[in-house]
Amino acid sequence: MRHFRAMVACALSLAAASCWADGFDTASSRNSWRPFVGLGFTSGGDTLLKVNLVPQGGSGPTYREDVSSGGGIDLRFGFSRRLGELPLTLQLAGAYHNDQVNGIEGEKIRFRRMPIEATLLWHATDRTRIGFGVRKATRPTFKLDNVKFTVDGQQVTVSGKADLKASTGFIVEAEYALTPSWGLKGRYVFESYRYRDDPQGEKFEANHLGVMSLWYFD
């Protein structure tokens, strides 16, 4: 839920700037690689762990947070290139994708992955691109630090990590130019994970919806 609210807030604030849009391309950006950075939020996937946390200040009822296989913050860096005079753009990107919950007593639960992506975008209009791509989430790790559980009436503290293996994911997305250097992207990703030590065991569906802002540099 926290990621969904952040996604909505990001989308509304960036959409308010759409009156400045002049399209993606400038004279200097065609036929050249344009580096970009991005910040996004995603929501979806199976719940990996439900944890009860103590409110800040230590008083009041505990509240529940979920760590999921598809949610989190997405930080990325990549390169974008318009393919000549064709209405197509190729994007290559690497990302740090992390869903994390922190408690006030040192508890930390996180699911981290580092996706590598390639996406081909079709220029539907001067300001809108629609595309598809492939994605491989490298080094997916589920980690617990100082997490407290109750077992047979006794409280135990658990720390540890588990490495997972990602399937090859598929991306469907659309991007809108707020300015030639600033775009808002919405996307849906299809992917899944299994524990690396048990490749035929439990499968975690990680399909997720994401919204992100990208800044391009000439």
Rosetta blueprint (number, residue, H / E / L):
1 M L
2 R H
3 H H
4 F H
5 R H
6 A H
7 M H
8 V H
9 A H
10 C H
11 A H
12 L H
13 S H
14 L H
15 A H
16 A L
17 A L
18 S H
19 C H
20 W H
21 A L
22 D L
23 G L
24 F L
25 D L
26 T L
27 A L
28 S L
29 S L
30 R L
31 N L
32 S L
33 W L
34 R E
35 P E
36 F E
37 V E
38 G E
39 L E
40 G E
41 F E
42 T E
43 S E
44 G E
45 G L
46 D L
47 T E
48 L E
49 L E
50 K E
51 V E
52 N E
53 L E
54 V L
55 P L
56 Q L
57 G L
58 G L
59 S L
60 G L
61 P L
62 T L
63 Y E
64 R E
65 E E
66 D E
67 V E
68 S E
69 S L
70 G L
71 G L
72 G E
73 I E
74 D E
75 L E
76 R E
77 F E
78 G E
79 F E
80 S E
81 R E
82 R E
83 L L
84 G L
85 E L
86 L L
87 P L
88 L E
89 T E
90 L E
91 Q E
92 L E
93 A E
94 G E
95 A E
96 Y E
97 H E
98 N E
99 D E
100 Q E
101 V E
102 N E
103 G L
104 I L
105 E L
106 G L
107 E L
108 K E
109 I E
110 R E
111 F E
112 R E
113 R E
114 M E
115 P E
116 I E
117 E E
118 A E
119 T E
120 L E
121 L E
122 W E
123 H E
124 A L
125 T L
126 D L
127 R L
128 T E
129 R E
130 I E
131 G E
132 F E
133 G E
134 V E
135 R E
136 K E
137 A E
138 T E
139 R E
140 P E
141 T E
142 F E
143 K E
144 L E
145 D E
146 N E
147 V E
148 K E
149 F E
150 T E
151 V E
152 D L
153 G L
154 Q E
155 Q E
156 V E
157 T E
158 V E
159 S E
160 G E
161 K E
162 A E
163 D E
164 L E
165 K E
166 A E
167 S L
168 T E
169 G E
170 F E
171 I E
172 V E
173 E E
174 A E
175 E E
176 Y E
177 A E
178 L E
179 T E
180 P L
181 S L
182 W E
183 G E
184 L E
185 K E
186 G E
187 R E
188 Y E
189 V E
190 F E
191 E L
192 S E
193 Y E
194 R E
195 Y E
196 R L
197 D L
198 D L
199 P L
200 Q L
201 G L
202 E L
203 K E
204 F E
205 E E
206 A L
207 N L
208 H E
209 L E
210 G E
211 V E
212 M E
213 S E
214 L E
215 W E
216 Y E
217 F L
218 D L
